Amino acid sequence: MKSLAIRKRFSFTPTYKTLKEVMNDHNLAAFGDACANLMYSLCLSCQNGKPTGVKADGRMLSEAMKQAGLRDFMSSRVTRHKLADAAEALLAYAWLQSFITLTESVELLARHEDVVDAFTSLLLEVKKRLEHY
């Protein structure tokens, strides 16, 4: 895989060479928590026709990571919390580096009724875009 650093957009974003490096960045995961919540809240707001603020549950994010086949990039004894953090880090990195837009993320989430399926689809798209760059 080519270095993921080529598209560097924000100066505070570290340079990564692999998906595993991205998923293990705790600072990026903390930022990604807000990104995931915004994406999910925007999706629900569009569906409900009014502003809605919700949190993306860690359990659904960790399950989406498993279903997207991204669990394999983590160490063998990883917790559900760490999997959710990894999902948040990936989403943040993809958006910060312009691999995916906020609008695209919301549209991908909106295609599914089940939240886990929605985030699985989004994570698969992010993985595809990062791997093909």
Buried (B, 14 or more C-beta within 10 A) or exposed (E): EEEBEEEBEEEEBEEBEEBBBBBBBEEBBEBBBEBBBBBBBBBBBBEEEEEBEEEBBBBBBBBBBBBBEBBEBBEEEBEBEBBBBBBBBBBBBBBBBEBBEEEBBBBBBBEBEEBBBBBBBBBBBBBEBBEEE
